[in-house]
Amino acid sequence: MSLIHYITQVQFEFGAVRLLAPECQRVGITRPLIVTDAGVKAAGLLQQALDALPGWPVAVYDQTPSNPTEAAVRAAAMIYQSQACDGLIAVGGGSAIDCAKGVAIAATHDGPLTHYATIEGGSPRITERAAPLIAVPTTSGTGSEVARGAIIIVDDHRKLGFHSWHLVPKAAICDPDLTLGLPPKLTAATGMDAIAHCMETFMSSAFNPPADGIALDGLHRAWAHIERATRDGSDREARLNLMSASMQGAMAFQKGLGCVHSLSHSLGGINPGLHHGTLNAVFLPAVIEFNAAAPSIQTERRLQRMASAMGLDAAADIPAAIKSLNQRLGLPTGLAAMGVQLEWYDAIVSGAMADHCHKTNPRIASAEDYQRLLRQSM
C-alpha cells in the first residue's frame, strides 16, 4: 500500500474502501452524512461504503445532479443539520464530492452560498467551522478528493468556484475497484478531464516545481492508459493508473488552470447538461495552440516536455494528437456536435473572463481571443 501525505492523506489501493471506518475515526467523524448520486447508488457503490461502516449512524443524500447545484447543497445541508451529523463522506465523481464541499460550507456558515464564492471575494469567509469531509472517488477525472475547490451552479445559474484549504478532504480513499464498472463514455470523458488538469496546470506560468513534476507524470500515466481503460473496463492496471493521474492532476492544479477551464465552467453554467470533461477535451487543442505564443511556454519548453510525456516527437503535434484521441474515444469532434449555439458566444465569453481560472492561463486571453477559441472548437 502507498500512504501518501501531500495536500491531504490518501489511502490508495484496490479495496481501500474498507478503510472508511478507521479514517472517520482518525478525523473525528462519528455521525456521517454520505453525499452521493442515484447512479452510484444503482451501481452498488453506495452499499459498499455503507458496508464499511457497520452499525454506524449514517444519513444519506443520494440526489446529487450531474452538475451540483446550490439547491442540491441546501437539500443535503438540511439532512446534515436535522440528523445532527458531524462530518461528510462523499461517494461518487466530482459532482458528489463538490456537492459535499458545498454542504461543508452551507451546513456550518450563514448566508447564501454565493457569499463564499471565490470571484465574490468569499474564500476568506470559509473558516475552520467547515464540516470535515472524507472523499471516496468512483470516477477518475476531477481529482476533487485532493483539491481545495468545488464548482457549483448557484441559484442565479452561474457556475462558480469555491476555494479554501478548509474544504480539502481530511482523507481521500482512492480505490480503483470502484471504477471497474464505469461505462466507456464516462471513462473517456472523465479521463480527458484528468488529462486537461495535468496539461493546463503544467502550462501555467506559476512557479511550483513539485506540482509540475506531479502533473507531467500524471499526463504520462493518463495518456498511456485512457484508451485501455475505455476499451476494457476490467483492466486493473489501466484503472489504477487513470485514478492516479486524476489524483495527480488535482494535486498539481493548486498552482492554477487556464482558458480551457474558464470556457468549460462558463459553458457548463449556460448548459448544465454538457459534461465538463468532454468540454475540456474539445477546448484543449485550440487553447494549446493559443498558449504556444506565451513567453513562459517557449522559454521553458513546456510544450515539448508535454509532447515527450505523451510519446510525441514535437510540441506542434499535440493539438492534432488530442483531436485524434478524442475521436478514438468516441467523444464529440467539436462544440457543434454537442449542440452549442453561436448565439451563446457572448455569454460564454463573459463568463470565461470572470472565471477564477482566467488569470492563471500562461497567456491572458482577451474577449476576442475567447471568441476565436470558440470558433476553432466548433
C-alpha positions as CSV (number, residue, x, y, z in Angstrom):
1,M,0.0,0.0,0.0
2,S,1.1,3.6,-0.7
3,L,0.3,6.0,2.1
4,I,0.7,9.5,0.6
5,H,0.5,12.7,2.5
6,Y,0.6,15.5,0.0
7,I,-2.1,18.1,0.3
8,T,-4.0,15.6,2.4
9,Q,-3.8,12.0,3.4
10,V,-4.5,9.5,0.6
11,Q,-5.2,5.8,1.0
12,F,-4.6,4.3,-2.4
13,E,-5.1,0.6,-3.2
14,F,-7.5,-1.9,-4.5
15,G,-10.1,-2.5,-1.8
16,A,-9.2,0.7,0.1
17,V,-12.9,1.5,0.8
18,R,-12.6,-0.9,3.7
19,L,-10.6,1.8,5.5
20,L,-13.6,4.1,5.7
21,A,-14.3,3.5,9.3
22,P,-10.8,4.0,10.6
23,E,-10.4,7.1,8.6
24,C,-13.6,8.5,10.0
25,Q,-12.3,7.7,13.5
26,R,-9.0,9.4,12.7
27,V,-10.6,12.7,11.7
28,G,-13.3,12.6,14.4
29,I,-16.4,11.8,12.4
30,T,-19.0,9.8,14.3
31,R,-22.3,10.6,12.6
32,P,-21.6,11.0,8.8
33,L,-23.8,12.2,6.0
34,I,-22.9,10.3,2.8
35,V,-23.4,12.6,-0.2
36,T,-23.8,10.6,-3.5
37,D,-26.0,10.3,-6.5
38,A,-28.6,7.9,-7.9
39,G,-26.2,6.3,-10.4
40,V,-23.6,5.5,-7.7
41,K,-26.4,4.0,-5.6
42,A,-27.7,1.9,-8.5
43,A,-24.2,0.6,-9.2
44,G,-24.0,-0.8,-5.7
45,L,-21.1,1.5,-4.7
46,L,-23.0,3.3,-2.0
47,Q,-23.7,0.0,-0.4
48,Q,-20.0,-0.8,-0.4
49,A,-19.4,2.4,1.6
50,L,-22.3,1.5,4.0
51,D,-20.9,-2.0,4.4
52,A,-17.6,-0.5,5.5
53,L,-19.5,1.3,8.3
54,P,-21.3,-1.5,10.1
55,G,-23.5,-0.3,13.0
56,W,-22.7,3.4,12.4
57,P,-25.5,6.0,12.4
58,V,-25.3,7.1,8.8
59,A,-27.5,9.6,6.9
60,V,-27.6,9.6,3.1
61,Y,-28.3,12.2,0.4
62,D,-28.3,10.5,-3.0
63,Q,-29.8,13.1,-5.3
64,T,-26.7,15.0,-6.4
65,P,-27.2,16.2,-10.0
66,S,-24.6,15.7,-12.8
67,N,-23.6,19.3,-12.2
68,P,-24.0,20.1,-8.5
69,T,-26.4,23.0,-7.7
70,E,-27.0,25.3,-4.8
71,A,-30.4,23.7,-4.5
72,A,-28.9,20.3,-4.0
73,V,-26.4,21.7,-1.5
74,R,-29.3,23.2,0.5
75,A,-31.3,19.9,0.5
76,A,-28.3,17.9,1.7
77,A,-27.4,20.5,4.3
78,M,-30.9,20.2,5.7
79,I,-30.4,16.5,6.2
80,Y,-27.0,17.1,7.8
81,Q,-28.4,19.5,10.3
82,S,-31.7,17.6,11.0
83,Q,-29.7,14.3,11.6
84,A,-27.1,16.0,13.8
85,C,-24.3,14.9,11.6
86,D,-20.7,15.8,12.4
87,G,-19.0,15.1,9.1
88,L,-19.4,14.2,5.5
89,I,-18.4,11.3,3.2
90,A,-18.6,11.9,-0.5
91,V,-19.0,8.8,-2.6
92,G,-19.0,9.4,-6.3
93,G,-17.4,11.5,-9.0
94,G,-16.5,15.2,-8.9
95,S,-20.2,16.2,-8.7
96,A,-20.8,14.4,-5.5
97,I,-17.5,15.5,-3.9
98,D,-18.1,19.1,-4.9
99,C,-21.7,19.0,-3.7
100,A,-20.3,17.7,-0.3
101,K,-17.9,20.6,-0.2
102,G,-20.8,22.9,-0.7
103,V,-22.6,21.2,2.2
104,A,-19.4,21.6,4.3
105,I,-19.9,25.4,3.9
106,A,-23.7,25.7,3.9
107,A,-24.3,23.5,7.0
108,T,-21.8,25.5,9.1
109,H,-21.9,29.0,7.7
110,D,-24.6,31.6,7.5
111,G,-25.9,33.3,4.4
112,P,-26.3,32.3,0.7
113,L,-23.7,30.1,-0.9
114,T,-22.6,32.9,-3.3
115,H,-21.3,34.8,-0.3
116,Y,-18.4,32.3,-0.2
117,A,-17.6,32.1,-4.0
118,T,-14.1,32.9,-5.0
119,I,-14.9,35.6,-7.5
120,E,-17.2,37.2,-4.9
121,G,-14.2,37.5,-2.5
122,G,-15.7,34.7,-0.5
123,S,-12.7,32.4,0.1
124,P,-11.6,34.2,3.4
125,R,-15.1,33.8,4.7
126,I,-14.8,30.0,4.7
127,T,-13.5,29.1,8.1
128,E,-12.3,26.2,10.1
129,R,-16.0,25.6,11.0
130,A,-16.4,23.9,7.6
131,A,-17.6,20.3,8.2
132,P,-14.9,17.7,7.9
133,L,-15.1,15.6,4.7
134,I,-13.7,12.3,3.5
135,A,-13.8,11.7,-0.2
136,V,-14.2,8.4,-2.0
137,P,-14.0,8.9,-5.7
138,T,-15.7,6.5,-8.1
139,T,-14.5,8.1,-11.3
140,S,-11.1,9.1,-12.5
141,G,-11.3,12.7,-13.7
142,T,-11.8,15.7,-11.4
143,G,-9.4,14.8,-8.6
144,S,-11.7,16.7,-6.2
145,E,-10.7,14.3,-3.5
146,V,-7.4,16.1,-3.0
147,A,-8.4,19.6,-4.1
148,R,-9.3,22.7,-2.1
149,G,-12.0,23.8,-4.6
150,A,-15.5,23.0,-5.7
151,I,-17.5,24.0,-8.7
152,I,-21.2,24.6,-8.1
153,I,-24.1,26.1,-10.1
154,V,-25.6,28.8,-7.9
155,D,-29.2,30.0,-7.9
156,D,-28.6,32.7,-10.5
157,H,-27.3,30.0,-12.9
158,R,-23.6,31.0,-12.7
159,K,-21.1,28.1,-12.4
160,L,-18.8,29.3,-9.6
161,G,-15.7,28.1,-7.9
162,F,-15.4,27.9,-4.1
163,H,-11.8,27.6,-2.8
164,S,-10.4,27.2,0.7
165,W,-7.9,25.0,2.4
166,H,-10.7,24.3,4.9
167,L,-12.5,22.4,2.0
168,V,-9.7,19.9,1.3
169,P,-11.0,16.5,2.3
170,K,-9.4,15.2,5.5
171,A,-8.8,11.9,3.7
172,A,-9.1,10.6,0.2
173,I,-9.8,6.9,-0.2
174,C,-8.8,6.0,-3.8
175,D,-10.0,2.5,-4.6
176,P,-9.6,1.6,-8.3
177,D,-12.0,-1.3,-7.7
178,L,-14.8,1.3,-7.5
179,T,-14.1,2.4,-11.1
180,L,-14.1,-1.1,-12.7
181,G,-17.7,-0.8,-13.9
182,L,-17.6,2.7,-15.2
183,P,-19.2,2.9,-18.7
184,P,-16.8,3.6,-21.6
185,K,-18.1,7.0,-22.5
186,L,-17.9,8.2,-18.9
187,T,-14.4,6.7,-18.6
188,A,-13.3,8.6,-21.6
189,A,-14.8,11.9,-20.6
190,T,-13.6,11.8,-17.0
191,G,-10.2,10.6,-18.2
192,M,-9.9,13.6,-20.5
193,D,-10.7,15.8,-17.6
194,A,-7.7,14.4,-15.8
195,I,-5.5,14.9,-18.9
196,A,-6.7,18.5,-19.1
197,H,-5.9,19.2,-15.5
198,C,-2.3,17.8,-15.9
199,M,-1.7,19.8,-19.1
200,E,-3.3,23.1,-18.1
201,T,-1.5,23.3,-14.7
202,F,1.8,22.3,-16.3
203,M,1.4,25.1,-18.8
204,S,0.6,27.6,-16.1
205,S,3.4,30.1,-15.5
206,A,3.2,30.0,-11.7
207,F,6.4,28.7,-10.0
208,N,5.7,25.4,-8.4
209,P,8.3,22.7,-9.5
210,P,6.8,19.9,-7.3
211,A,3.4,20.5,-9.0
212,D,5.0,20.5,-12.4
213,G,6.6,17.1,-11.8
214,I,3.4,15.6,-10.5
215,A,1.4,16.9,-13.4
216,L,3.9,15.7,-16.0
217,D,3.9,12.2,-14.5
218,G,0.1,12.2,-14.3
219,L,-0.1,13.2,-18.0
220,H,2.2,10.3,-18.9
221,R,0.0,7.8,-17.0
222,A,-3.3,9.1,-18.3
223,W,-2.2,9.3,-21.9
224,A,-0.8,5.8,-21.8
225,H,-3.8,4.2,-20.2
226,I,-7.0,6.1,-21.1
227,E,-7.7,4.0,-24.2
228,R,-7.1,0.8,-22.4
229,A,-9.4,1.7,-19.6
230,T,-12.1,2.9,-22.0
231,R,-11.9,-0.2,-24.2
232,D,-11.8,-2.7,-21.3
233,G,-13.3,-1.6,-18.0
234,S,-11.9,-4.5,-16.1
235,D,-8.3,-3.6,-17.0
236,R,-7.0,-3.2,-13.4
237,E,-3.6,-1.7,-14.4
238,A,-5.3,0.9,-16.6
239,R,-7.9,1.8,-13.9
240,L,-5.2,2.2,-11.3
241,N,-3.0,4.5,-13.5
242,L,-6.0,6.6,-14.6
243,M,-7.1,7.0,-11.0
244,S,-3.6,8.1,-10.1
245,A,-3.5,10.6,-12.9
246,S,-6.8,12.0,-11.8
247,M,-5.5,12.5,-8.2
248,Q,-2.1,13.9,-9.5
249,G,-3.8,16.4,-11.8
250,A,-5.7,17.9,-8.8
251,M,-2.6,17.8,-6.5
252,A,-0.9,19.8,-9.2
253,F,-3.6,22.3,-10.1
254,Q,-3.2,24.0,-6.8
255,K,-0.9,26.2,-8.9
256,G,-3.8,27.2,-11.3
257,L,-5.5,26.2,-14.5
258,G,-6.4,28.3,-17.6
259,C,-8.6,29.1,-20.6
260,V,-9.8,25.5,-21.1
261,H,-11.4,25.6,-17.7
262,S,-12.6,29.2,-18.0
263,L,-14.5,28.2,-21.1
264,S,-15.8,24.9,-19.7
265,H,-17.0,26.4,-16.5
266,S,-18.8,29.2,-18.3
267,L,-20.4,27.0,-20.9
268,G,-21.3,24.4,-18.3
269,G,-23.2,27.1,-16.4
270,I,-25.2,28.0,-19.6
271,N,-26.0,24.4,-20.4
272,P,-25.6,22.2,-17.3
273,G,-26.3,19.1,-19.4
274,L,-22.8,19.3,-21.0
275,H,-20.2,17.1,-19.4
276,H,-17.3,19.1,-18.0
277,G,-14.6,16.6,-19.0
278,T,-15.9,16.4,-22.6
279,L,-15.9,20.2,-22.9
280,N,-12.3,20.2,-21.7
281,A,-11.4,17.6,-24.3
282,V,-12.9,19.7,-27.1
283,F,-11.3,23.0,-25.9
284,L,-7.8,21.6,-25.3
285,P,-6.4,21.7,-28.9
286,A,-7.3,25.3,-29.6
287,V,-6.1,26.6,-26.2
288,I,-2.8,24.7,-26.6
289,E,-2.2,26.4,-29.9
290,F,-3.1,29.8,-28.3
291,N,-0.7,29.2,-25.4
292,A,2.2,28.3,-27.7
293,A,2.9,32.0,-28.1
294,A,3.3,32.6,-24.4
295,P,6.9,33.6,-23.4
296,S,6.9,31.2,-20.4
297,I,5.9,28.3,-22.6
298,Q,8.7,29.0,-25.1
299,T,11.4,29.8,-22.5
300,E,10.9,26.6,-20.5
301,R,10.0,24.4,-23.5
302,R,6.9,23.2,-21.6
303,L,5.0,22.0,-24.7
304,Q,8.0,19.9,-25.8
305,R,8.1,18.3,-22.3
306,M,4.4,17.5,-22.6
307,A,4.9,16.0,-26.0
308,S,7.7,13.8,-24.7
309,A,5.4,12.6,-21.8
310,M,2.8,11.8,-24.5
311,G,5.2,9.9,-26.7
312,L,5.1,12.5,-29.5
313,D,8.0,13.8,-31.5
314,A,7.2,17.5,-31.5
315,A,5.2,20.0,-29.5
316,A,3.4,21.0,-32.7
317,D,1.9,17.5,-32.8
318,I,0.0,17.9,-29.5
319,P,-3.3,19.5,-30.8
320,A,-3.8,17.0,-33.6
321,A,-3.0,14.1,-31.2
322,I,-5.6,15.3,-28.8
323,K,-8.2,15.6,-31.6
324,S,-7.3,12.1,-32.8
325,L,-7.6,10.7,-29.3
326,N,-11.0,12.3,-28.7
327,Q,-12.2,10.6,-31.9
328,R,-10.8,7.2,-31.0
329,L,-12.5,7.5,-27.6
330,G,-15.9,8.3,-29.2
331,L,-16.1,11.8,-27.8
332,P,-17.6,14.7,-29.8
333,T,-15.4,16.2,-32.5
334,G,-16.5,19.8,-31.6
335,L,-18.9,22.0,-29.8
336,A,-21.4,21.9,-32.7
337,A,-21.8,18.2,-32.2
338,M,-22.7,19.0,-28.5
339,G,-25.5,21.4,-29.5
340,V,-23.6,24.6,-28.7
341,Q,-25.2,27.6,-30.5
342,L,-23.4,30.7,-32.0
343,E,-25.8,33.0,-30.1
344,W,-24.3,31.7,-26.8
345,Y,-20.8,33.0,-27.6
346,D,-21.1,36.4,-25.9
347,A,-22.5,34.9,-22.7
348,I,-19.8,32.2,-22.7
349,V,-17.0,34.8,-23.2
350,S,-18.4,37.0,-20.4
351,G,-18.4,34.1,-18.0
352,A,-14.9,32.9,-19.1
353,M,-13.5,36.4,-18.5
354,A,-14.9,36.4,-14.9
355,D,-13.9,32.8,-14.1
356,H,-11.2,32.2,-11.5
357,C,-9.1,30.2,-14.0
358,H,-8.8,33.1,-16.5
359,K,-5.9,34.9,-14.9
360,T,-3.7,31.8,-14.4
361,N,-3.5,30.9,-18.0
362,P,0.1,31.5,-19.3
363,R,-1.2,33.9,-21.9
364,I,-4.1,36.2,-20.8
365,A,-6.9,35.9,-23.2
366,S,-9.0,38.9,-24.4
367,A,-12.7,38.7,-25.3
368,E,-11.7,38.5,-28.9
369,D,-9.3,35.6,-28.1
370,Y,-12.1,33.7,-26.4
371,Q,-14.4,34.3,-29.4
372,R,-11.7,32.8,-31.7
373,L,-11.1,29.8,-29.4
374,L,-14.8,29.1,-29.5
375,R,-14.9,29.3,-33.3
376,Q,-11.8,27.0,-33.5
377,S,-13.5,24.5,-31.2
378,M,-16.9,24.3,-33.0
